[in-house]
C-alpha cells in the first residue's frame, strides 16, 4: 500500500473557503426536491419496509460522542479505512494526524462517513423541512453519489454499505484478526496454567468457542439496521445514547489498561536483562525496574505526539510475526537447549483458578475491532471464516505457549515466561528483544483512540490550539507510568482486565445487544445460548475481578 501524506486537513480554516462551502450548501438545498425521490430509493424498495425501519430505529440517537471511534480503531487494528479511498489517499495519514488538526467537532467530514455525524437510521430526507446549515456542519451528499444504504447481491447484501471499495481480502482480514487477538497475553499463558493447573487450560478453549460465537453475534447486530459500523453504534442501537457512551468508556478504559501493561512489561523485561542498572535522580534512587519504566515512558511519548501514525500501524502489524517468533524461541529453548527447572506441576488449583479465568479471558479481547474488520472486508460473507481462522490460529499459539512453558517451568512460571528464560542464550535474547520492541510500536496506536475521544471534548473555541492535544496525550502517557509504578503486577493487572473488561466486551455485551436489537426475531436456541453466555460471563467477571483485586491489594 502506497503511503501518501496529505497536505491539508479536514477542517476549513479560511473565511473564503467557508463562503464557498455555504454557497455549495445552498445550491444543494435548492436541488433537494429533485434528489428526494432518488434518495428514498436507496434506503428502501417499498414504503412498507421503509415504515418498518423507521419504527425500529433508536429514537434517542444524536451525533453522540465518540465520533472518532471508527477511524482511531482502524489505525489501531491496521484495518484499511473505507473513507481514505474516497479522499484520494490509501494511507492512514489523515486519521493519524487528526489530533494536531482541528477538533472533530469543527471538521468537515466526508459524506462517506454517515455513521459519525448522522443518525444510525436517518429519516427520509423528504420528511425533513429545508433549512440553512452552517458551514461547519456535515456536507450534504452530492446529487451524483449513491446513498450509504444500497442493495447488494449475494455476499454483499448488507444494510449499511459504504459507497467505496473495500480493500481487505480474506487473508488480510485473517491477519488483522490475529494481530488484534494475539498480543502480550501469550506471555502469560504458562502462568495461567500454573494458577489454574492443567485442567484449567480447558478454559482457554471454552472462552475461545464462546468468543467466536459472540463475534458472529456482532455481525448480526451490524446487519440488523442501516448505518451500524462500530461497537458503540451497536450499543446505541440496543440501549440508546447512554448505551453508546457506556460501551465506549469501557472500550477506552480497556485500551488504557493495555498501555499500563506495556509499561509494566518493559520495566520487567529490561530489568531482567540489565538487573544492575540504577539511577540517582535528585536524591531519589531508581532501581532497574523503575528506571526502565521511566525510560520506556519517555521513549514512547514522542510517538504519541506523532501526526502520522501510518508507519507505526504497518510496523505493529508485524506483531503476528513477533508472537510466532517468541513461541518458536520458547520451543527451541525447551526442546533444543533443554532449558527448564523440572518444577512440580499441578492438575487443578482451585484456590487460584479465578486468576486463570482472567488471564485466559484476556487472550480474546479483540471484539472492539471486529466490527471494523467486518465492515472492511471485500466479501462480508467471508467474515465467519475469517473469524474462525483467526481464532483457530491464535488459540493454537496460546495453547502451544501454555503447554511448553508450563512443562519447562512448572509452578515456578513467572507472569511473563520471558522472565524465566536464561539471558545468555541466543534464543532467549531474541525472545527478550522481540518482546521489548513490539510494545514500542503498539503503545501509540493503543493510546490514540483514547486520546482522540478526549480531544473531541475540547471546546470549539480552543480547537485550533495544538497545545491542548499535546497536553492531553502527555497527561495520558504520564498517568500510565504512575499506575504502572503503583501497581507493578503484570499478571494480576492482566487478570483484572480479562475478568472485568474482556468479559463485558467479549461475552456479556454482544449477547445483550443481540437480544435487544433482534428482539422477537431470534430463535429459542439463540436466546437460551445468549442467556447462558451472559451468566457464564457474569460469574467469571465477578469471581475473576474479585480475585485479581484481592491479589493486587495484598501485594501492594
Secondary structure, DSSP 8 states (H G I E B T S, - for coil): ------SS-SS--SHHHHHHHHHHHHHHHHTHHHHHHHHHHHH-SSHHHHHHHHHHS-TT--S-S-SSHHHHHHHHHT---HHHHHHT--SSHHHHTGGGS--GGG----TT-HHHHS-TT---GGGS------TTS-----TTS--S-----GGG--SS--SS---B-HHHHHHHHHHHHSSGGGGGHHHHHHHHHHHHTHHHHHHHHHHHHHHHHHHHHHHHSTT--SHHHHHHHHHHHHHHHHHHHHHHHHHHHHHHHHHHHHHHHHHHHSTT--EEETTEEE-HHHHHHHHHHHHHHHHHH-S--HHHHHHHTTHHHHHHHHHHHHHHHHHTS---------S--SSSHHHHHHHHHHTT--HHHHHHHHHHBSSGGGHHHHHHHHHHHHHHHHHHHHHHHHHHHGGG--SSGGGGS-TTSHHHHHHHHHHHHHHHHHHHHHHHHHHHHHHTTS-GGGTT-HHHHHHHHHHHHHHHHHHHHHS--HHHHHHHIIIIIIIIIIIIHHHHHHHHHTTTTS-HHHHHHHHHHHHHHHHHHHHHHHHHHHHHHHH-
